[in-house]
Structure formats: C-alpha cells, structure tokens
Amino acid sequence: MQVQPLVGASNAVGGGSARDYDRRMTDVSLFFQRLLGSAAPMAAAVAAEYTVDELARAAQTTVRNVRAYQDRGLLSPPERRGRVGIYSGEHLARLRLIGQLLERGYSIASIRELFDAWAQGRDLAHVLGLDQAIRGPGEPEQPGRLEFAELQAIFADDLDDAMIERAMAMGLLQFAGDHLCIPSPRLFAAGVELYRAGIPLPALLDELESIRRHVEQVSTGIVQMIVGHLVNPLLQSSLPRVDQLEGLSAQLLQLRPLVEQVVEAELARGLPVAANRELSERVHQLLQGFLQRG
C-alpha cells in the first residue's frame, strides 16, 4: 500500500523574513524533537558554531547533504562572515532531526512538507497525512445547481426572505451569480420530498438544526473513542514510522464505513420505536376522547 501524501505540495516555506523562518523552523524542530523522543536539549547547543565541514561531521552526514537540505528549505542559510558560512547548534539539531525522520522512512519531500505544514499551523491530522482517512474513501458529494425560479416553484408562498436567509445560514443554499448552488443535493432532495408530503418548511429547518446538534455530539464521541484508543497510543511518545502511519490510515479507512453502519442500524432501530410510541399515544388519546363523548 502506498503512503498517502503527508500534505499538499508546497513551493515555499511561507512569507516573512529569514528571522521569521528561523523562528518557525526552531518551533518545528522543538516539536518534532519531542515527538521523536529526543532527550538532548536544543537550547544548550544553539550557541555552538560550525563551518559546513564541521557541521557535516558533527551530524554524521556529508557536505553535499547539508547543501541539498538547505536548497530544499529544510535548513536556513548560514550566517555569512566574509566568504565563510557559519552554522549554529540549531542547524546541527535540525540536521539530526532530519536524519531521525529519514531513519523512520520519511522521504526528503515528505520531511519538507511535514516541516512546512506544522510551521504554517496546519492541524496534526493534516501534517501526518491522516485527513483523507478521516474524511473517508470516495469523492465528496458534488454541489448541484438550481435556478431561483425552480426554488420558488417548489416552495411557492412559503419561500420568503427570512426562509432564504435561514437556509443560507445553514449552508443549504448559496447564491452563485445568476443561479443557486446546492451544496448537498441529497439533503435538499430529501427536504423537498418531506415538504411535498406536508411538513412545513420552518418545521423541516428546525428539525435539521436539531439533527445536526445530535449528530455532532455523536460524531464527537465516536472520534474521541477512536483517537483515545487507536491514535493517541501511536503518538504518545514518538513520531510514528511511515509503515505505522500507513497502518493507521488503512485502519481509519476501514473504520469509517463501520461507524456509519452502526449509526444507520441504530437509526433503523430507533425510528420504529419512536413511531410506535408516538402513534400509540395518539391512538390512546383518540380512544379516550371517543369514550368520553360516548
């Protein structure tokens, strides 16, 4: 199985000065040093100074690699003193970090993307390439197009400015120039059928808001369970190897449809239970009224 890309390709580390770059990359190095379980403090060695030959020897690499890492944005340029470039202990710590990541199976390109992503503040799932696994397999639902006249024909007099604004706030509609964009055609189609069955539009929107609150609560519980038992143990003390990330990504992809299956099964169980309860109460009320009139 191929590793999912760690992050989207990036051609630049980010805007700002060289000092900003150094600060960001220092934060990155400290973060990954902690994840890699390194006990050697970086701060104590920052004051040390090296020529490129001395730096390569200290990091147990080659001058060619040092220059290559610098060209690819993994190392900031050295301080120029005349014709000599002077590197610091911070450069050495970063070189050692790169070496540790290489030993764990990360490619140079992946390390660059890993550093860039974290320096730019992307979330850890994105940094580690797990976001696709969390979103699940397959393509996301494609938005639909609807003319305003079509919308008006469906909902007639029930469609007013307040309803349109509410639907837009809920992400059900979007204005797109001379037409409307429907972010979720499946959700919209279900709402239209329920409306045609006789359920008022305000009631549909009220229920959708309630459903979303409950679904987000259920989703949070499920994600916390998976993270607590599967993800956190892998990230507890060190950055995982590439093969471990592959395994976790595959596991998350397998779990996504299983979780949806559980929710669907429970909804199928709950709907008839709720329907029987509501209908039984209504029938009981009707019988009570009939007997009282009798």
C-alpha positions in Angstrom: 0.0 0.0 0.0 1.3 3.4 -0.9 1.6 6.1 1.8 -1.0 8.9 1.5 0.8 12.3 0.8 1.7 13.9 4.0 0.4 17.3 3.0 -0.3 19.2 -0.2 2.7 20.2 -2.2 4.2 23.5 -1.2 6.8 25.5 -3.1 7.6 27.9 -0.3 8.1 27.7 3.4 6.0 30.8 3.8 6.3 34.6 3.7 8.3 36.7 6.1 11.9 37.4 6.8 14.8 35.0 7.3 14.4 35.6 11.1 10.7 34.6 10.9 11.7 31.5 9.0 14.3 30.6 11.7 11.8 31.1 14.4 9.2 29.0 12.7 11.7 26.2 12.0 13.0 26.3 15.5 9.5 25.7 16.8 9.1 22.9 14.3 12.4 21.3 15.3 11.4 21.5 19.0 8.0 20.0 18.3 9.4 17.1 16.3 12.3 16.5 18.7 9.6 16.0 21.4 7.7 13.6 19.2 10.8 11.7 18.3 11.6 11.3 22.0 14.9 13.1 21.8 16.2 13.9 25.3 19.0 16.2 24.1 18.0 19.8 24.7 18.4 22.0 21.7 18.8 25.3 23.5 22.1 24.4 25.1 23.8 23.8 21.8 22.4 26.8 19.9 25.5 28.9 20.8 27.9 26.5 19.1 29.3 27.5 15.7 30.4 25.3 12.8 31.7 25.6 9.3 29.9 23.5 6.8 32.6 20.7 7.0 32.4 20.7 10.8 28.6 20.7 10.8 28.5 17.7 8.4 30.9 15.8 10.6 29.0 16.6 13.8 25.7 15.5 12.2 27.4 12.4 10.6 26.3 13.4 7.1 28.0 14.9 4.1 28.6 18.5 3.0 26.6 17.6 -0.1 23.6 16.6 2.0 23.9 19.8 4.1 23.8 21.9 0.9 20.9 19.8 -0.5 18.8 20.2 2.6 19.5 24.0 2.5 18.5 24.2 -1.1 15.2 22.4 -0.4 14.3 24.7 2.5 15.0 22.2 5.3 17.9 24.3 6.7 18.1 28.1 6.9 21.2 29.7 5.3 24.3 30.1 7.4 25.5 33.5 8.7 28.0 34.9 6.3 31.3 36.1 7.7 33.3 37.2 4.8 33.4 34.3 2.4 32.7 31.7 5.1 29.3 30.4 6.1 28.9 29.9 9.9 26.2 27.4 11.1 24.8 27.2 14.6 23.9 24.5 17.0 20.4 25.0 15.8 21.4 23.8 12.4 23.0 20.8 13.9 19.9 19.9 15.9 17.8 20.2 12.7 20.2 18.0 10.7 20.0 15.3 13.4 16.2 15.6 13.3 16.2 15.1 9.5 18.4 12.1 10.0 15.9 10.6 12.5 13.0 11.2 10.2 14.9 9.6 7.3 15.6 6.5 9.5 11.8 6.3 10.2 11.1 6.0 6.5 10.2 9.6 5.6 11.4 10.9 2.2 13.1 14.3 1.9 10.0 15.7 0.2 7.8 14.4 3.0 10.0 15.9 5.6 9.9 19.2 3.9 6.1 19.1 3.7 5.9 17.9 7.3 8.0 20.9 8.4 6.1 23.4 6.2 2.7 22.1 7.3 3.5 22.4 11.0 5.2 25.8 10.7 2.1 27.1 8.9 -0.1 25.9 11.7 -2.0 23.1 10.0 -3.6 20.5 12.2 -1.8 17.3 13.2 -4.1 15.1 11.2 -3.2 17.1 8.0 0.5 17.1 9.0 0.6 13.3 9.4 -1.5 12.7 6.2 -4.4 11.2 8.1 -7.0 13.8 7.0 -8.0 11.7 3.9 -8.5 8.6 6.1 -10.7 10.6 8.5 -12.8 12.0 5.7 -13.3 8.6 4.3 -13.0 6.9 0.9 -14.7 8.2 -2.3 -15.3 11.6 -3.7 -17.2 14.2 -1.7 -20.8 15.0 -2.8 -20.8 17.4 -5.8 -22.8 20.6 -5.4 -25.9 21.0 -7.5 -27.3 23.9 -9.5 -30.8 25.4 -9.2 -32.5 28.3 -10.8 -34.2 30.7 -8.4 -37.5 30.2 -10.4 -37.2 26.5 -9.7 -36.8 27.1 -6.0 -39.8 29.4 -6.0 -41.9 26.9 -7.9 -41.1 24.2 -5.3 -41.9 26.2 -2.1 -44.3 28.8 -3.6 -45.6 31.3 -0.9 -43.7 29.6 1.9 -40.5 30.9 0.4 -39.7 34.4 1.8 -36.6 36.4 2.5 -36.4 35.1 6.1 -36.5 31.4 4.9 -33.9 32.0 2.3 -31.6 33.7 4.7 -32.1 30.9 7.2 -31.4 28.2 4.6 -28.2 30.1 3.5 -27.0 30.4 7.1 -27.5 26.6 7.5 -25.4 26.0 4.3 -28.4 24.6 2.4 -28.3 27.3 -0.3 -25.6 29.6 -1.8 -26.0 32.4 -4.3 -23.8 31.8 -7.3 -24.3 34.7 -9.7 -27.4 34.1 -11.7 -28.3 30.8 -10.1 -28.3 29.0 -6.7 -25.7 26.4 -5.6 -27.0 23.4 -3.6 -24.0 22.1 -1.5 -25.8 18.8 -0.7 -28.2 17.8 -3.4 -29.1 14.6 -1.4 -30.1 16.6 1.7 -32.0 19.2 -0.4 -33.9 16.4 -2.3 -34.9 14.8 1.0 -36.2 18.1 2.3 -38.2 18.7 -0.9 -39.9 15.3 -0.6 -40.7 15.8 3.1 -42.1 19.3 2.3 -44.3 17.8 -0.5 -45.5 15.2 1.9 -47.0 18.0 4.0 -44.3 19.1 6.5 -44.0 22.9 6.7 -40.7 24.4 5.7 -40.0 26.0 9.1 -40.5 22.7 10.9 -38.1 21.0 8.5 -35.4 23.6 9.2 -36.0 23.3 12.9 -35.6 19.5 12.8 -32.5 19.7 10.7 -30.8 22.0 13.2 -31.7 19.6 16.0 -30.4 16.6 14.0 -27.1 18.4 13.3 -26.6 19.1 17.0 -27.2 15.4 17.9 -25.1 14.1 15.0 -22.2 16.4 16.0 -22.5 15.1 19.6 -22.5 11.5 18.4 -19.6 12.2 16.0 -17.5 13.8 18.8 -18.0 10.8 21.0 -17.0 8.4 18.2 -13.9 10.4 17.2 -12.8 10.7 20.8 -13.1 6.9 21.2 -11.1 6.2 18.1 -8.4 8.8 18.9 -8.2 7.7 22.5 -7.7 4.0 21.7 -6.0 4.0 18.3 -4.4 7.3 17.5 -3.1 8.5 20.9 -1.2 5.3 21.7 0.7 5.7 18.4 1.6 9.3 19.0 2.1 9.2 22.8 5.8 9.1 23.0 7.3 9.4 19.5 6.6 10.2 15.9 5.4 7.1 14.1 7.3 5.4 11.4 5.9 5.6 7.8 4.7 2.0 8.0 2.9 2.8 11.2 1.2 5.7 9.6 0.2 3.5 6.7 -1.3 1.0 9.1 -3.2 3.7 11.0 -4.5 5.3 7.8 -5.7 1.9 6.5 -7.4 1.2 9.8 -9.2 4.5 9.8 -10.4 3.9 6.3 -11.8 0.6 7.4 -13.5 2.0 10.5 -15.3 4.8 8.7 -17.9 2.7 7.0 -18.3 0.5 10.1 -19.1 3.6 12.2 -21.7 4.7 9.6 -23.1 1.2 9.6 -23.6 1.4 13.4 -25.3 4.8 13.2 -27.6 3.6 10.4 -28.5 0.4 12.3 -29.3 2.3 15.4 -31.4 4.8 13.5 -33.3 2.0 11.8 -33.9 0.5 15.3 -34.9 3.9 16.8 -37.3 5.1 14.2 -40.0 2.4 14.6 -39.6 2.5 18.4 -40.3 6.3 18.3 -43.1 5.9 15.7 -44.8 3.2 17.8 -44.6 5.3 20.9 -45.9 8.4 19.3 -48.7 6.6 17.4 -49.7 4.6 20.4 -50.1 7.8 22.5 -52.1 9.4 19.7 -54.4 6.4 19.3 -54.8 6.3 23.1 -55.8 10.0 23.1 -58.3 9.4 20.3 -59.9 6.5 22.1 -60.1 8.4 25.3 -61.9 11.2 23.5 -64.3 8.8 21.8 -65.2 7.1 25.1 -65.7 10.4 26.8 -68.1 11.6 24.1 -69.9 8.3 24.3 
